């Protein structure tokens, strides 16, 4: 049966793993169905429980149970290897794309490029500053009518050169190609390995990263424990 795309040329599908009561066979079936549907882009996300949510409460009350960490990782690596075997490029920890269909916006974010968001709740990053617009639409409109546009902006972070460099490394290490030594030097004017020698050596000894001629990348173990790597550069 022919799949209808209704004129859309670039379709992304989000796949969640590690869900309550989810089995490996269910994930396997989902991935196989996605390959059959053949979308241009697939994201595979592990469930993250946010503190204070209903799911968090149910887990603490033993009303719900998640797959164990080992099973969740088996799900992830099955998805990764199967999608790669079916011509999906694994270009970021959670993202897979057919050639030429990688998310341009996400790649810009992971390369620490600037962007401007427009409208209620939109986020922006310019001049080493991260900020967002307020979420109350009526107040947002009222501020514009009263010529108080500055009241619509919430400043989240103003970076210095060190925090910017750390973030650059952390974001780059989300990508499969890792953090380019050359790009780091061009942007910050000093050697990546020398500037963060203690952190890099620690992560290397833990088997979480490897260093080649051009870049620093996550190992397979590093992909599984990526949060430990990123925490070093927060």
C-alpha positions in Angstrom: 0.0 0.0 0.0 1.4 3.4 -1.0 2.1 5.7 2.0 0.4 9.1 1.7 2.6 12.1 2.7 0.1 14.8 1.8 2.8 17.0 0.2 5.3 16.8 3.1 8.8 16.2 1.9 10.7 15.9 5.2 9.0 13.9 7.9 10.4 13.2 11.4 9.2 10.6 13.7 9.9 10.5 17.5 10.4 7.1 19.0 10.3 6.8 22.8 12.1 3.9 24.6 12.3 3.0 28.3 8.6 3.5 28.8 6.7 1.8 31.6 6.0 -1.8 30.9 7.7 -1.5 27.5 9.4 -4.7 26.2 12.3 -5.2 23.8 9.9 -6.9 21.4 7.7 -3.8 21.3 10.7 -1.6 20.5 11.8 -4.0 17.8 8.4 -3.9 16.3 8.3 -0.1 16.3 11.7 0.2 14.7 10.8 -2.3 12.0 7.5 -0.4 11.3 9.4 2.9 11.1 11.8 1.4 8.6 8.9 0.2 6.5 7.3 3.7 6.6 10.7 5.1 5.6 10.6 8.7 7.0 13.5 11.0 6.3 14.4 11.6 10.0 13.9 9.5 13.2 14.6 10.6 16.7 15.0 7.9 19.4 14.5 9.3 22.9 14.9 7.6 26.3 12.2 8.5 28.8 13.4 11.1 31.4 11.3 11.4 34.6 11.0 15.0 35.7 10.8 15.6 39.4 7.3 16.6 40.6 5.5 15.1 37.7 2.7 12.5 37.9 5.0 9.9 36.5 7.6 10.7 39.2 4.9 10.3 41.9 3.6 7.0 40.5 7.2 5.6 40.4 7.9 6.6 44.0 4.6 5.0 45.1 5.5 1.8 43.2 2.4 2.2 41.0 4.5 2.1 37.9 7.7 0.4 36.9 10.2 1.3 34.2 12.4 -1.2 32.3 15.8 -1.6 34.0 18.7 0.4 32.7 20.3 -2.6 31.0 17.2 -3.3 29.0 16.8 0.4 28.1 20.3 0.4 26.7 19.6 -2.9 24.8 16.6 -1.1 23.2 18.8 1.9 22.3 21.6 -0.1 20.7 19.2 -2.2 18.7 17.5 0.9 17.4 20.9 2.5 16.5 22.4 -0.5 14.7 19.2 -1.4 12.9 18.6 2.2 11.7 22.2 2.5 10.6 21.9 -0.8 8.7 18.9 0.8 6.8 20.8 3.9 5.6 20.0 6.2 8.5 23.0 8.3 9.5 23.4 8.5 13.2 24.6 12.1 13.5 23.6 13.0 17.1 23.0 10.8 20.1 19.3 10.7 19.7 18.9 11.5 16.0 19.1 9.5 12.7 18.5 10.9 9.2 18.6 9.9 5.6 21.5 11.7 3.8 20.8 15.4 3.5 17.9 15.4 5.9 19.8 16.2 9.2 18.0 18.8 11.3 19.6 22.2 10.3 18.3 24.0 13.4 19.6 21.3 15.8 23.0 21.1 14.1 23.2 24.9 14.5 22.4 24.6 18.2 25.0 21.9 18.8 27.6 24.0 16.9 26.7 26.9 19.2 25.5 29.1 16.4 23.2 32.0 17.2 19.4 32.0 16.6 16.5 34.3 17.4 13.0 33.1 18.4 9.9 35.2 17.7 6.7 35.1 19.7 5.4 33.9 23.1 7.8 31.5 24.9 10.3 31.6 22.1 14.0 31.2 23.0 17.0 32.9 21.6 20.8 32.9 21.8 22.7 36.0 20.6 25.8 37.8 21.8 26.7 35.1 24.4 23.2 35.6 26.0 20.4 33.1 26.3 17.0 34.5 26.8 13.3 33.7 26.2 10.1 35.5 25.8 7.4 35.4 28.5 4.7 32.7 28.2 1.6 34.8 29.0 0.3 35.8 25.6 -2.0 38.5 26.9 0.8 40.2 28.9 3.1 39.7 25.9 0.7 41.7 23.6 0.0 44.3 26.3 3.7 45.0 26.7 4.0 45.7 23.0 1.0 47.9 23.1 2.4 49.9 26.0 5.9 50.1 24.4 7.4 47.9 27.1 8.9 45.2 24.8 11.8 44.7 27.3 9.4 43.3 29.8 8.7 40.4 27.5 12.3 39.2 27.8 13.6 36.8 30.4 17.4 36.5 30.6 18.6 33.0 31.5 22.4 33.2 31.0 25.0 35.7 30.1 28.2 33.7 29.2 31.8 34.6 29.7 34.5 33.1 27.5 35.1 30.1 29.8 31.4 29.1 30.1 31.0 29.6 26.4 34.0 27.3 25.7 32.7 24.6 28.1 29.2 24.7 26.5 30.8 24.5 23.0 32.5 21.2 24.1 29.4 19.8 25.7 27.2 20.6 22.7 29.7 19.2 20.2 30.0 16.0 22.2 26.3 15.4 21.6 27.2 14.8 17.9 28.7 11.6 16.7 31.6 13.4 15.0 32.4 15.0 18.4 34.3 18.2 19.2 36.6 19.5 16.5 39.9 20.7 17.8 40.3 23.0 14.8 36.9 24.6 15.2 37.5 25.1 18.9 40.8 26.8 18.2 39.3 29.1 15.6 36.5 30.1 17.9 38.4 30.5 21.2 42.1 30.9 20.2 43.7 28.2 22.3 44.3 24.5 22.2 41.3 22.3 23.4 43.4 19.5 25.0 45.7 21.9 26.8 42.8 24.2 28.0 40.8 21.3 29.5 43.6 18.7 30.1 42.4 17.6 33.5 38.8 16.9 32.4 39.8 15.3 29.1 42.3 13.0 30.8 39.8 12.0 33.4 37.1 11.1 30.8 39.7 9.3 28.7 40.8 7.2 31.6 37.2 6.3 32.3 36.8 5.1 28.8 34.1 7.7 28.0 35.9 9.6 25.2 38.6 9.0 22.7 40.9 11.5 21.0 41.9 11.3 17.4 43.9 13.7 15.2 41.0 16.0 14.5 38.5 15.7 17.4 37.3 14.3 20.7 34.4 11.9 20.4 32.3 9.8 22.7 33.2 6.1 22.9 30.3 3.5 22.9 30.6 3.6 26.7 30.5 7.3 26.5 27.3 7.3 24.6 25.7 5.2 27.3 27.0 7.5 30.0 26.9 10.7 28.1 25.5 12.7 31.0 28.7 12.0 33.0 30.7 13.5 30.1 28.5 16.6 29.8 28.5 17.2 33.5 32.2 17.8 33.3 31.6 20.9 31.2 28.5 22.4 32.8 
